[in-house]
Amino acid sequence: MPNRTTTRADLLEAVYGCCPTLSRAQARDVVEMALEEICGALEKGETVKLRAFGAFSVRSKRARVGRNPKTGEEYPITARRVLTFRPSPRLIAAVNGEELGEEPVLGRALSNSSV
């Protein structure tokens, strides 16, 4: 399994590579707008569902008392919001090298690029 991280620049190259009519600046704008929309929706507490990829959602966790496992000392954990991701069955199958119906739209775009 390769130890590589896909970056924002890799996404930009994928969009630029699959859309020859776009300039690099336009491809960057497309990627940035998509990420801004996703972040904005999550900041408002909305769920973001991406077909054949998964769903991002924000959960509220209540305040509680935590415990240091080494010393047993108690300390308060404040209430907070956490981001969760639930992968789609297609993404899970792709990660495990299995076939599951039609190829995801994202998979076609990334397989045609140098990402």
C-alpha positions in Angstrom: 0.0 0.0 0.0 1.6 3.3 -1.0 2.3 5.8 1.7 1.1 8.9 -0.2 -1.2 11.7 0.7 -3.5 13.3 -1.9 -3.3 17.1 -1.6 -5.3 20.0 -2.7 -2.8 20.4 -5.6 -3.5 16.8 -6.6 -7.2 17.5 -6.8 -6.5 20.7 -8.8 -4.4 18.6 -11.3 -7.2 16.0 -11.6 -9.7 18.7 -12.4 -7.3 20.4 -14.8 -6.5 17.0 -16.5 -10.0 15.9 -17.1 -11.3 19.3 -18.3 -9.0 20.5 -21.1 -11.1 23.6 -21.7 -10.3 24.9 -18.2 -7.2 26.9 -17.4 -5.2 26.1 -14.3 -6.7 29.1 -12.6 -10.2 28.1 -13.5 -9.5 24.5 -12.2 -8.2 26.0 -8.9 -11.4 28.1 -8.6 -13.6 25.0 -9.1 -11.7 23.1 -6.5 -11.7 26.0 -4.0 -15.4 26.7 -4.6 -16.3 23.1 -3.9 -14.3 22.9 -0.7 -15.7 26.3 0.5 -19.3 25.0 -0.1 -18.5 21.8 1.9 -16.9 23.7 4.7 -19.6 26.3 4.8 -22.3 23.7 5.0 -20.5 21.8 7.8 -20.0 25.1 9.8 -23.8 25.6 9.7 -24.2 22.1 11.0 -25.6 20.6 7.8 -24.8 17.1 6.5 -22.9 16.9 3.3 -23.6 13.8 1.2 -21.4 13.0 -1.9 -22.7 10.2 -4.0 -20.4 7.2 -4.3 -18.1 8.8 -1.7 -19.8 9.3 1.7 -21.4 11.7 4.1 -19.8 14.3 6.4 -21.9 15.4 9.4 -21.4 17.4 12.6 -22.3 15.9 15.9 -22.7 17.7 19.2 -21.1 16.0 22.2 -22.1 17.0 25.7 -19.8 18.0 28.5 -18.6 15.1 30.6 -16.1 14.1 33.2 -13.0 12.4 31.9 -10.4 10.3 33.7 -6.6 10.1 33.3 -6.2 6.3 32.8 -2.7 6.4 34.4 -3.5 8.4 37.6 -7.2 8.0 37.8 -7.6 11.7 38.2 -10.8 13.2 37.0 -11.0 16.3 34.7 -13.8 18.0 32.9 -14.2 17.6 29.1 -16.2 20.6 27.6 -19.1 20.3 25.2 -18.0 20.4 21.6 -19.0 19.7 18.0 -17.1 16.9 16.2 -16.9 16.2 12.5 -17.8 12.6 11.4 -17.4 10.8 8.0 -19.4 7.8 7.0 -18.0 6.2 3.7 -20.4 5.0 1.1 -20.6 1.2 0.3 -18.9 1.9 -3.0 -16.0 3.7 -1.4 -15.6 0.9 1.1 -15.7 -1.7 -1.7 -13.1 0.3 -3.7 -10.7 0.6 -0.7 -11.0 -3.2 -0.2 -10.4 -3.9 -3.9 -13.9 -5.3 -4.5 -16.4 -4.6 -7.3 -19.7 -3.0 -6.4 -21.8 -2.0 -9.3 -21.0 1.0 -11.4 -17.7 2.8 -11.0 -18.0 6.0 -8.9 -17.9 9.3 -10.8 -14.9 10.5 -8.8 -13.0 7.3 -9.6 -13.3 7.9 -13.3 -12.0 11.5 -13.0 -9.1 10.5 -10.8 -8.2 7.4 -12.9 -7.8 9.6 -16.0 -5.4 11.9 -14.3 -1.9 11.6 -12.8 -3.2 11.7 -9.2 
